[in-house]
Amino acid sequence: MDLPPDGTTVEDLAAYDAAVGTLGCQLVSEADYGVVEFQAGLTRAQAIAITEQRLARDEAVRLADGGVRLTSGSCAA
């Protein structure tokens, strides 16, 4: 089971993944985080916590430009 980071729910994880998917599965800029926060109903701290969890679980990778690309779920290559 995909346990969410503290302060988030399983529903938040699904909403985050769906929101990131609308951005081509990448978070590159502050504006991208804003879109995810708005679409998923998350705070910045929640979005960052989920991003960090995805990275720790190898469900996302860091991009050369400093962004992050999801590699799991609907964003799997």
Phi, psi and omega in degrees: 000143182273094180284130182283158174297159176308138178085004177229168180240169175300324178296323177297321179299315180295318180294321177299309181301317180296317181294316179296324178302327179289346179257020181075023176072016182234142170244112184242321187239171174302322180299322178298316178298322178299319178297314180297315179301313182295309184295321185267352181069037182251159170275168177299317180299320178293316180298319179293318180298319179292319178300314179298321178295317178300318178296315181296330181266011182057035176256007178202158178230151175281140178265157181301329181276004179098354178277188181226141175237127175289143181232017182235171178058224181291350179264003179295139182287000000 
